[in-house]
Amino acid sequence: MTQSPKDPLHGVTLAAILNDLVAKLGWDGLAQRIDIRCFKSDPSIKSSLTFLRKTPWAREKVEALYIRLQKKGR
């Protein structure tokens, strides 16, 4: 088992992460922090999830931003 309960992403889906980021930052705020076209040009949850699932480097950036915001919110 590679994930432990102390992992901030344990049990959190990519869809939940993306929905939370959009709720907190909006698409514009997300696009400012992570320069990805799917956040800038006609953004949607579905298209962004498709891209992030196929693009590991982009997913890592989204997950890192989510973790930073979770730690900030404590």
PDB file with one MODEL, atoms N, CA, C and O in Angstrom:
MODEL        1
ATOM      1  N   MET A   1       0.853  -1.170   0.000  1.00  0.00           N
ATOM      2  CA  MET A   1       0.000   0.000   0.000  1.00  0.00           C
ATOM      3  C   MET A   1       0.901   1.236   0.000  1.00  0.00           C
ATOM      4  O   MET A   1       1.713   1.412   0.908  1.00  0.00           O
ATOM      5  N   THR A   2       0.759   2.089  -1.015  1.00  0.00           N
ATOM      6  CA  THR A   2       1.633   3.250  -1.128  1.00  0.00           C
ATOM      7  C   THR A   2       1.059   4.484  -0.455  1.00  0.00           C
ATOM      8  O   THR A   2       1.814   5.390  -0.102  1.00  0.00           O
ATOM      9  N   GLN A   3      -0.247   4.549  -0.268  1.00  0.00           N
ATOM     10  CA  GLN A   3      -0.846   5.710   0.355  1.00  0.00           C
ATOM     11  C   GLN A   3      -1.149   5.416   1.820  1.00  0.00           C
ATOM     12  O   GLN A   3      -1.560   4.314   2.183  1.00  0.00           O
ATOM     13  N   SER A   4      -0.937   6.417   2.633  1.00  0.00           N
ATOM     14  CA  SER A   4      -1.246   6.261   4.044  1.00  0.00           C
ATOM     15  C   SER A   4      -2.363   7.230   4.413  1.00  0.00           C
ATOM     16  O   SER A   4      -2.629   8.176   3.671  1.00  0.00           O
ATOM     17  N   PRO A   5      -3.011   7.011   5.534  1.00  0.00           N
ATOM     18  CA  PRO A   5      -4.066   7.928   5.963  1.00  0.00           C
ATOM     19  C   PRO A   5      -3.579   9.364   6.154  1.00  0.00           C
ATOM     20  O   PRO A   5      -4.390  10.290   6.148  1.00  0.00           O
ATOM     21  N   LYS A   6      -2.280   9.565   6.322  1.00  0.00           N
ATOM     22  CA  LYS A   6      -1.739  10.910   6.482  1.00  0.00           C
ATOM     23  C   LYS A   6      -1.559  11.615   5.141  1.00  0.00           C
ATOM     24  O   LYS A   6      -1.278  12.813   5.107  1.00  0.00           O
ATOM     25  N   ASP A   7      -1.716  10.897   4.050  1.00  0.00           N
ATOM     26  CA  ASP A   7      -1.639  11.482   2.718  1.00  0.00           C
ATOM     27  C   ASP A   7      -2.842  12.404   2.528  1.00  0.00           C
ATOM     28  O   ASP A   7      -3.980  11.945   2.630  1.00  0.00           O
ATOM     29  N   PRO A   8      -2.621  13.701   2.254  1.00  0.00           N
ATOM     30  CA  PRO A   8      -3.747  14.640   2.128  1.00  0.00           C
ATOM     31  C   PRO A   8      -4.673  14.329   0.948  1.00  0.00           C
ATOM     32  O   PRO A   8      -5.795  14.832   0.891  1.00  0.00           O
ATOM     33  N   LEU A   9      -4.213  13.513   0.021  1.00  0.00           N
ATOM     34  CA  LEU A   9      -5.045  13.154  -1.130  1.00  0.00           C
ATOM     35  C   LEU A   9      -5.743  11.803  -0.953  1.00  0.00           C
ATOM     36  O   LEU A   9      -6.496  11.370  -1.825  1.00  0.00           O
ATOM     37  N   HIS A  10      -5.493  11.151   0.168  1.00  0.00           N
ATOM     38  CA  HIS A  10      -6.074   9.832   0.415  1.00  0.00           C
ATOM     39  C   HIS A  10      -7.601   9.918   0.436  1.00  0.00           C
ATOM     40  O   HIS A  10      -8.181  10.644   1.244  1.00  0.00           O
ATOM     41  N   GLY A  11      -8.234   9.176  -0.453  1.00  0.00           N
ATOM     42  CA  GLY A  11      -9.688   9.116  -0.499  1.00  0.00           C
ATOM     43  C   GLY A  11     -10.356  10.275  -1.212  1.00  0.00           C
ATOM     44  O   GLY A  11     -11.585  10.354  -1.233  1.00  0.00           O
ATOM     45  N   VAL A  12      -9.573  11.181  -1.799  1.00  0.00           N
ATOM     46  CA  VAL A  12     -10.129  12.336  -2.496  1.00  0.00           C
ATOM     47  C   VAL A  12      -9.989  12.097  -3.997  1.00  0.00           C
ATOM     48  O   VAL A  12      -8.892  11.845  -4.496  1.00  0.00           O
ATOM     49  N   THR A  13     -11.099  12.179  -4.703  1.00  0.00           N
ATOM     50  CA  THR A  13     -11.054  11.954  -6.148  1.00  0.00           C
ATOM     51  C   THR A  13     -10.573  13.210  -6.865  1.00  0.00           C
ATOM     52  O   THR A  13     -10.634  14.316  -6.328  1.00  0.00           O
ATOM     53  N   LEU A  14     -10.097  13.014  -8.083  1.00  0.00           N
ATOM     54  CA  LEU A  14      -9.674  14.144  -8.899  1.00  0.00           C
ATOM     55  C   LEU A  14     -10.852  15.078  -9.161  1.00  0.00           C
ATOM     56  O   LEU A  14     -10.686  16.298  -9.181  1.00  0.00           O
ATOM     57  N   ALA A  15     -12.028  14.516  -9.360  1.00  0.00           N
ATOM     58  CA  ALA A  15     -13.231  15.342  -9.581  1.00  0.00           C
ATOM     59  C   ALA A  15     -13.520  16.207  -8.359  1.00  0.00           C
ATOM     60  O   ALA A  15     -13.867  17.380  -8.504  1.00  0.00           O
ATOM     61  N   ALA A  16     -13.383  15.653  -7.174  1.00  0.00           N
ATOM     62  CA  ALA A  16     -13.623  16.415  -5.946  1.00  0.00           C
ATOM     63  C   ALA A  16     -12.589  17.528  -5.794  1.00  0.00           C
ATOM     64  O   ALA A  16     -12.921  18.639  -5.381  1.00  0.00           O
ATOM     65  N   ILE A  17     -11.343  17.226  -6.127  1.00  0.00           N
ATOM     66  CA  ILE A  17     -10.277  18.228  -6.055  1.00  0.00           C
ATOM     67  C   ILE A  17     -10.585  19.382  -7.006  1.00  0.00           C
ATOM     68  O   ILE A  17     -10.517  20.549  -6.620  1.00  0.00           O
ATOM     69  N   LEU A  18     -10.922  19.051  -8.241  1.00  0.00           N
ATOM     70  CA  LEU A  18     -11.192  20.072  -9.236  1.00  0.00           C
ATOM     71  C   LEU A  18     -12.425  20.900  -8.869  1.00  0.00           C
ATOM     72  O   LEU A  18     -12.408  22.124  -8.994  1.00  0.00           O
ATOM     73  N   ASN A  19     -13.478  20.247  -8.424  1.00  0.00           N
ATOM     74  CA  ASN A  19     -14.685  20.975  -8.008  1.00  0.00           C
ATOM     75  C   ASN A  19     -14.386  21.926  -6.850  1.00  0.00           C
ATOM     76  O   ASN A  19     -14.882  23.053  -6.828  1.00  0.00           O
ATOM     77  N   ASP A  20     -13.585  21.481  -5.899  1.00  0.00           N
ATOM     78  CA  ASP A  20     -13.228  22.318  -4.762  1.00  0.00           C
ATOM     79  C   ASP A  20     -12.408  23.525  -5.213  1.00  0.00           C
ATOM     80  O   ASP A  20     -12.657  24.644  -4.765  1.00  0.00           O
ATOM     81  N   LEU A  21     -11.438  23.306  -6.092  1.00  0.00           N
ATOM     82  CA  LEU A  21     -10.610  24.408  -6.573  1.00  0.00           C
ATOM     83  C   LEU A  21     -11.436  25.426  -7.355  1.00  0.00           C
ATOM     84  O   LEU A  21     -11.249  26.632  -7.196  1.00  0.00           O
ATOM     85  N   VAL A  22     -12.342  24.949  -8.193  1.00  0.00           N
ATOM     86  CA  VAL A  22     -13.196  25.858  -8.964  1.00  0.00           C
ATOM     87  C   VAL A  22     -14.113  26.643  -8.028  1.00  0.00           C
ATOM     88  O   VAL A  22     -14.353  27.831  -8.247  1.00  0.00           O
ATOM     89  N   ALA A  23     -14.621  25.989  -6.995  1.00  0.00           N
ATOM     90  CA  ALA A  23     -15.485  26.676  -6.039  1.00  0.00           C
ATOM     91  C   ALA A  23     -14.723  27.765  -5.278  1.00  0.00           C
ATOM     92  O   ALA A  23     -15.265  28.839  -5.018  1.00  0.00           O
ATOM     93  N   LYS A  24     -13.479  27.488  -4.927  1.00  0.00           N
ATOM     94  CA  LYS A  24     -12.684  28.442  -4.155  1.00  0.00           C
ATOM     95  C   LYS A  24     -12.081  29.544  -5.017  1.00  0.00           C
ATOM     96  O   LYS A  24     -12.076  30.711  -4.625  1.00  0.00           O
ATOM     97  N   LEU A  25     -11.572  29.172  -6.195  1.00  0.00           N
ATOM     98  CA  LEU A  25     -10.795  30.112  -7.001  1.00  0.00           C
ATOM     99  C   LEU A  25     -11.512  30.592  -8.261  1.00  0.00           C
ATOM    100  O   LEU A  25     -11.195  31.652  -8.800  1.00  0.00           O
ATOM    101  N   GLY A  26     -12.473  29.807  -8.721  1.00  0.00           N
ATOM    102  CA  GLY A  26     -13.083  30.091 -10.018  1.00  0.00           C
ATOM    103  C   GLY A  26     -12.141  29.659 -11.131  1.00  0.00           C
ATOM    104  O   GLY A  26     -10.965  29.384 -10.893  1.00  0.00           O
ATOM    105  N   TRP A  27     -12.665  29.604 -12.338  1.00  0.00           N
ATOM    106  CA  TRP A  27     -11.825  29.182 -13.468  1.00  0.00           C
ATOM    107  C   TRP A  27     -10.698  30.178 -13.717  1.00  0.00           C
ATOM    108  O   TRP A  27      -9.576  29.776 -14.025  1.00  0.00           O
ATOM    109  N   ASP A  28     -10.984  31.480 -13.586  1.00  0.00           N
ATOM    110  CA  ASP A  28      -9.945  32.495 -13.818  1.00  0.00           C
ATOM    111  C   ASP A  28      -8.811  32.366 -12.802  1.00  0.00           C
ATOM    112  O   ASP A  28      -7.636  32.428 -13.164  1.00  0.00           O
ATOM    113  N   GLY A  29      -9.163  32.189 -11.550  1.00  0.00           N
ATOM    114  CA  GLY A  29      -8.145  32.031 -10.521  1.00  0.00           C
ATOM    115  C   GLY A  29      -7.320  30.773 -10.710  1.00  0.00           C
ATOM    116  O   GLY A  29      -6.112  30.764 -10.470  1.00  0.00           O
ATOM    117  N   LEU A  30      -7.972  29.729 -11.136  1.00  0.00           N
ATOM    118  CA  LEU A  30      -7.269  28.471 -11.399  1.00  0.00           C
ATOM    119  C   LEU A  30      -6.315  28.634 -12.581  1.00  0.00           C
ATOM    120  O   LEU A  30      -5.179  28.162 -12.540  1.00  0.00           O
ATOM    121  N   ALA A  31      -6.788  29.308 -13.637  1.00  0.00           N
ATOM    122  CA  ALA A  31      -5.957  29.530 -14.828  1.00  0.00           C
ATOM    123  C   ALA A  31      -4.766  30.428 -14.518  1.00  0.00           C
ATOM    124  O   ALA A  31      -3.705  30.273 -15.124  1.00  0.00           O
ATOM    125  N   GLN A  32      -4.924  31.363 -13.587  1.00  0.00           N
ATOM    126  CA  GLN A  32      -3.810  32.240 -13.203  1.00  0.00           C
ATOM    127  C   GLN A  32      -2.732  31.467 -12.461  1.00  0.00           C
ATOM    128  O   GLN A  32      -1.542  31.742 -12.615  1.00  0.00           O
ATOM    129  N   ARG A  33      -3.148  30.509 -11.666  1.00  0.00           N
ATOM    130  CA  ARG A  33      -2.184  29.750 -10.863  1.00  0.00           C
ATOM    131  C   ARG A  33      -1.557  28.590 -11.631  1.00  0.00           C
ATOM    132  O   ARG A  33      -0.401  28.238 -11.399  1.00  0.00           O
ATOM    133  N   ILE A  34      -2.324  27.998 -12.545  1.00  0.00           N
ATOM    134  CA  ILE A  34      -1.825  26.874 -13.348  1.00  0.00           C
ATOM    135  C   ILE A  34      -2.135  27.185 -14.810  1.00  0.00           C
ATOM    136  O   ILE A  34      -3.297  27.227 -15.212  1.00  0.00           O
ATOM    137  N   ASP A  35      -1.100  27.399 -15.588  1.00  0.00           N
ATOM    138  CA  ASP A  35      -1.253  27.820 -16.979  1.00  0.00           C
ATOM    139  C   ASP A  35      -1.564  26.614 -17.873  1.00  0.00           C
ATOM    140  O   ASP A  35      -0.681  26.041 -18.512  1.00  0.00           O
ATOM    141  N   ILE A  36      -2.846  26.252 -17.894  1.00  0.00           N
ATOM    142  CA  ILE A  36      -3.304  25.129 -18.712  1.00  0.00           C
ATOM    143  C   ILE A  36      -4.481  25.622 -19.544  1.00  0.00           C
ATOM    144  O   ILE A  36      -5.403  26.244 -19.017  1.00  0.00           O
ATOM    145  N   ARG A  37      -4.448  25.347 -20.825  1.00  0.00           N
ATOM    146  CA  ARG A  37      -5.467  25.856 -21.739  1.00  0.00           C
ATOM    147  C   ARG A  37      -6.877  25.407 -21.370  1.00  0.00           C
ATOM    148  O   ARG A  37      -7.829  26.163 -21.564  1.00  0.00           O
ATOM    149  N   CYS A  38      -7.032  24.198 -20.845  1.00  0.00           N
ATOM    150  CA  CYS A  38      -8.377  23.716 -20.513  1.00  0.00           C
ATOM    151  C   CYS A  38      -9.007  24.521 -19.380  1.00  0.00           C
ATOM    152  O   CYS A  38     -10.217  24.437 -19.174  1.00  0.00           O
ATOM    153  N   PHE A  39      -8.210  25.305 -18.636  1.00  0.00           N
ATOM    154  CA  PHE A  39      -8.746  26.188 -17.608  1.00  0.00           C
ATOM    155  C   PHE A  39      -9.060  27.579 -18.161  1.00  0.00           C
ATOM    156  O   PHE A  39      -9.783  28.354 -17.535  1.00  0.00           O
ATOM    157  N   LYS A  40      -8.513  27.887 -19.334  1.00  0.00           N
ATOM    158  CA  LYS A  40      -8.640  29.229 -19.906  1.00  0.00           C
ATOM    159  C   LYS A  40      -9.683  29.325 -21.010  1.00  0.00           C
ATOM    160  O   LYS A  40     -10.438  30.295 -21.081  1.00  0.00           O
ATOM    161  N   SER A  41      -9.717  28.323 -21.860  1.00  0.00           N
ATOM    162  CA  SER A  41     -10.558  28.373 -23.049  1.00  0.00           C
ATOM    163  C   SER A  41     -11.772  27.462 -22.891  1.00  0.00           C
ATOM    164  O   SER A  41     -11.652  26.239 -22.959  1.00  0.00           O
ATOM    165  N   ASP A  42     -12.943  28.067 -22.681  1.00  0.00           N
ATOM    166  CA  ASP A  42     -14.199  27.327 -22.531  1.00  0.00           C
ATOM    167  C   ASP A  42     -14.067  26.196 -21.507  1.00  0.00           C
ATOM    168  O   ASP A  42     -14.274  25.031 -21.846  1.00  0.00           O
ATOM    169  N   PRO A  43     -13.723  26.529 -20.260  1.00  0.00           N
ATOM    170  CA  PRO A  43     -13.468  25.495 -19.261  1.00  0.00           C
ATOM    171  C   PRO A  43     -14.738  24.764 -18.810  1.00  0.00           C
ATOM    172  O   PRO A  43     -15.818  25.347 -18.716  1.00  0.00           O
ATOM    173  N   SER A  44     -14.569  23.489 -18.542  1.00  0.00           N
ATOM    174  CA  SER A  44     -15.631  22.694 -17.944  1.00  0.00           C
ATOM    175  C   SER A  44     -14.976  21.606 -17.092  1.00  0.00           C
ATOM    176  O   SER A  44     -13.818  21.243 -17.297  1.00  0.00           O
ATOM    177  N   ILE A  45     -15.736  21.108 -16.151  1.00  0.00           N
ATOM    178  CA  ILE A  45     -15.223  20.037 -15.288  1.00  0.00           C
ATOM    179  C   ILE A  45     -14.892  18.812 -16.139  1.00  0.00           C
ATOM    180  O   ILE A  45     -13.830  18.209 -15.982  1.00  0.00           O
ATOM    181  N   LYS A  46     -15.802  18.448 -17.037  1.00  0.00           N
ATOM    182  CA  LYS A  46     -15.620  17.234 -17.828  1.00  0.00           C
ATOM    183  C   LYS A  46     -14.369  17.304 -18.700  1.00  0.00           C
ATOM    184  O   LYS A  46     -13.571  16.366 -18.706  1.00  0.00           O
ATOM    185  N   SER A  47     -14.184  18.402 -19.437  1.00  0.00           N
ATOM    186  CA  SER A  47     -13.013  18.491 -20.314  1.00  0.00           C
ATOM    187  C   SER A  47     -11.720  18.572 -19.507  1.00  0.00           C
ATOM    188  O   SER A  47     -10.697  18.012 -19.902  1.00  0.00           O
ATOM    189  N   SER A  48     -11.772  19.268 -18.382  1.00  0.00           N
ATOM    190  CA  SER A  48     -10.583  19.380 -17.549  1.00  0.00           C
ATOM    191  C   SER A  48     -10.200  18.033 -16.938  1.00  0.00           C
ATOM    192  O   SER A  48      -9.019  17.690 -16.882  1.00  0.00           O
ATOM    193  N   LEU A  49     -11.184  17.276 -16.486  1.00  0.00           N
ATOM    194  CA  LEU A  49     -10.897  15.946 -15.940  1.00  0.00           C
ATOM    195  C   LEU A  49     -10.294  15.036 -16.997  1.00  0.00           C
ATOM    196  O   LEU A  49      -9.353  14.292 -16.718  1.00  0.00           O
ATOM    197  N   THR A  50     -10.828  15.093 -18.201  1.00  0.00           N
ATOM    198  CA  THR A  50     -10.290  14.275 -19.302  1.00  0.00           C
ATOM    199  C   THR A  50      -8.823  14.606 -19.528  1.00  0.00           C
ATOM    200  O   THR A  50      -7.991  13.706 -19.648  1.00  0.00           O
ATOM    201  N   PHE A  51      -8.504  15.897 -19.587  1.00  0.00           N
ATOM    202  CA  PHE A  51      -7.128  16.328 -19.802  1.00  0.00           C
ATOM    203  C   PHE A  51      -6.233  15.920 -18.634  1.00  0.00           C
ATOM    204  O   PHE A  51      -5.152  15.371 -18.843  1.00  0.00           O
ATOM    205  N   LEU A  52      -6.673  16.183 -17.424  1.00  0.00           N
ATOM    206  CA  LEU A  52      -5.843  15.895 -16.251  1.00  0.00           C
ATOM    207  C   LEU A  52      -5.578  14.407 -16.077  1.00  0.00           C
ATOM    208  O   LEU A  52      -4.505  14.020 -15.614  1.00  0.00           O
ATOM    209  N   ARG A  53      -6.526  13.582 -16.437  1.00  0.00           N
ATOM    210  CA  ARG A  53      -6.328  12.126 -16.315  1.00  0.00           C
ATOM    211  C   ARG A  53      -5.304  11.608 -17.318  1.00  0.00           C
ATOM    212  O   ARG A  53      -4.667  10.581 -17.083  1.00  0.00           O
ATOM    213  N   LYS A  54      -5.144  12.310 -18.427  1.00  0.00           N
ATOM    214  CA  LYS A  54      -4.204  11.877 -19.466  1.00  0.00           C
ATOM    215  C   LYS A  54      -2.844  12.561 -19.354  1.00  0.00           C
ATOM    216  O   LYS A  54      -1.899  12.176 -20.044  1.00  0.00           O
ATOM    217  N   THR A  55      -2.738  13.575 -18.490  1.00  0.00           N
ATOM    218  CA  THR A  55      -1.534  14.395 -18.434  1.00  0.00           C
ATOM    219  C   THR A  55      -0.999  14.452 -17.006  1.00  0.00           C
ATOM    220  O   THR A  55      -1.423  15.296 -16.217  1.00  0.00           O
ATOM    221  N   PRO A  56      -0.070  13.558 -16.674  1.00  0.00           N
ATOM    222  CA  PRO A  56       0.421  13.464 -15.293  1.00  0.00           C
ATOM    223  C   PRO A  56       1.010  14.765 -14.738  1.00  0.00           C
ATOM    224  O   PRO A  56       0.761  15.094 -13.578  1.00  0.00           O
ATOM    225  N   TRP A  57       1.779  15.510 -15.527  1.00  0.00           N
ATOM    226  CA  TRP A  57       2.389  16.735 -15.004  1.00  0.00           C
ATOM    227  C   TRP A  57       1.324  17.766 -14.619  1.00  0.00           C
ATOM    228  O   TRP A  57       1.482  18.482 -13.631  1.00  0.00           O
ATOM    229  N   ALA A  58       0.254  17.841 -15.388  1.00  0.00           N
ATOM    230  CA  ALA A  58      -0.815  18.794 -15.085  1.00  0.00           C
ATOM    231  C   ALA A  58      -1.572  18.356 -13.832  1.00  0.00           C
ATOM    232  O   ALA A  58      -1.921  19.177 -12.984  1.00  0.00           O
ATOM    233  N   ARG A  59      -1.818  17.064 -13.729  1.00  0.00           N
ATOM    234  CA  ARG A  59      -2.510  16.543 -12.545  1.00  0.00           C
ATOM    235  C   ARG A  59      -1.697  16.814 -11.285  1.00  0.00           C
ATOM    236  O   ARG A  59      -2.256  17.174 -10.249  1.00  0.00           O
ATOM    237  N   GLU A  60      -0.389  16.645 -11.369  1.00  0.00           N
ATOM    238  CA  GLU A  60       0.480  16.901 -10.221  1.00  0.00           C
ATOM    239  C   GLU A  60       0.383  18.359  -9.782  1.00  0.00           C
ATOM    240  O   GLU A  60       0.370  18.644  -8.584  1.00  0.00           O
ATOM    241  N   LYS A  61       0.315  19.281 -10.739  1.00  0.00           N
ATOM    242  CA  LYS A  61       0.204  20.706 -10.401  1.00  0.00           C
ATOM    243  C   LYS A  61      -1.127  20.999  -9.712  1.00  0.00           C
ATOM    244  O   LYS A  61      -1.176  21.762  -8.747  1.00  0.00           O
ATOM    245  N   VAL A  62      -2.194  20.398 -10.204  1.00  0.00           N
ATOM    246  CA  VAL A  62      -3.520  20.602  -9.607  1.00  0.00           C
ATOM    247  C   VAL A  62      -3.546  20.023  -8.195  1.00  0.00           C
ATOM    248  O   VAL A  62      -4.057  20.658  -7.273  1.00  0.00           O
ATOM    249  N   GLU A  63      -3.005  18.834  -8.024  1.00  0.00           N
ATOM    250  CA  GLU A  63      -2.977  18.217  -6.700  1.00  0.00           C
ATOM    251  C   GLU A  63      -2.125  19.031  -5.727  1.00  0.00           C
ATOM    252  O   GLU A  63      -2.493  19.180  -4.562  1.00  0.00           O
ATOM    253  N   ALA A  64      -0.995  19.557  -6.191  1.00  0.00           N
ATOM    254  CA  ALA A  64      -0.123  20.362  -5.337  1.00  0.00           C
ATOM    255  C   ALA A  64      -0.824  21.648  -4.908  1.00  0.00           C
ATOM    256  O   ALA A  64      -0.708  22.058  -3.753  1.00  0.00           O
ATOM    257  N   LEU A  65      -1.544  22.284  -5.819  1.00  0.00           N
ATOM    258  CA  LEU A  65      -2.289  23.490  -5.483  1.00  0.00           C
ATOM    259  C   LEU A  65      -3.373  23.177  -4.452  1.00  0.00           C
ATOM    260  O   LEU A  65      -3.570  23.933  -3.500  1.00  0.00           O
ATOM    261  N   TYR A  66      -4.061  22.080  -4.643  1.00  0.00           N
ATOM    262  CA  TYR A  66      -5.106  21.656  -3.701  1.00  0.00           C
ATOM    263  C   TYR A  66      -4.520  21.448  -2.308  1.00  0.00           C
ATOM    264  O   TYR A  66      -5.101  21.896  -1.320  1.00  0.00           O
ATOM    265  N   ILE A  67      -3.384  20.779  -2.221  1.00  0.00           N
ATOM    266  CA  ILE A  67      -2.742  20.525  -0.929  1.00  0.00           C
ATOM    267  C   ILE A  67      -2.316  21.841  -0.276  1.00  0.00           C
ATOM    268  O   ILE A  67      -2.513  22.031   0.924  1.00  0.00           O
ATOM    269  N   ARG A  68      -1.731  22.754  -1.067  1.00  0.00           N
ATOM    270  CA  ARG A  68      -1.333  24.060  -0.518  1.00  0.00           C
ATOM    271  C   ARG A  68      -2.526  24.813   0.050  1.00  0.00           C
ATOM    272  O   ARG A  68      -2.441  25.389   1.134  1.00  0.00           O
ATOM    273  N   LEU A  69      -3.631  24.811  -0.675  1.00  0.00           N
ATOM    274  CA  LEU A  69      -4.815  25.528  -0.207  1.00  0.00           C
ATOM    275  C   LEU A  69      -5.431  24.859   1.027  1.00  0.00           C
ATOM    276  O   LEU A  69      -5.968  25.542   1.899  1.00  0.00           O
ATOM    277  N   GLN A  70      -5.356  23.528   1.100  1.00  0.00           N
ATOM    278  CA  GLN A  70      -5.872  22.818   2.275  1.00  0.00           C
ATOM    279  C   GLN A  70      -5.044  23.165   3.516  1.00  0.00           C
ATOM    280  O   GLN A  70      -5.597  23.370   4.596  1.00  0.00           O
ATOM    281  N   LYS A  71      -3.739  23.228   3.362  1.00  0.00           N
ATOM    282  CA  LYS A  71      -2.872  23.565   4.492  1.00  0.00           C
ATOM    283  C   LYS A  71      -3.069  25.008   4.919  1.00  0.00           C
ATOM    284  O   LYS A  71      -3.022  25.316   6.110  1.00  0.00           O
ATOM    285  N   LYS A  72      -3.288  25.891   3.963  1.00  0.00           N
ATOM    286  CA  LYS A  72      -3.516  27.312   4.253  1.00  0.00           C
ATOM    287  C   LYS A  72      -4.805  27.528   5.017  1.00  0.00           C
ATOM    288  O   LYS A  72      -4.895  28.409   5.873  1.00  0.00           O
ATOM    289  N   GLY A  73      -5.814  26.706   4.698  1.00  0.00           N
ATOM    290  CA  GLY A  73      -7.128  26.856   5.297  1.00  0.00           C
ATOM    291  C   GLY A  73      -7.241  26.361   6.720  1.00  0.00           C
ATOM    292  O   GLY A  73      -8.246  26.621   7.380  1.00  0.00           O
ATOM    293  N   ARG A  74      -6.258  25.668   7.202  1.00  0.00           N
ATOM    294  CA  ARG A  74      -6.306  25.109   8.572  1.00  0.00           C
ATOM    295  C   ARG A  74      -6.148  26.153   9.614  1.00  0.00           C
ATOM    296  O   ARG A  74      -6.167  25.845  10.806  1.00  0.00           O
TER     297      ARG A  74
ENDMDL
END
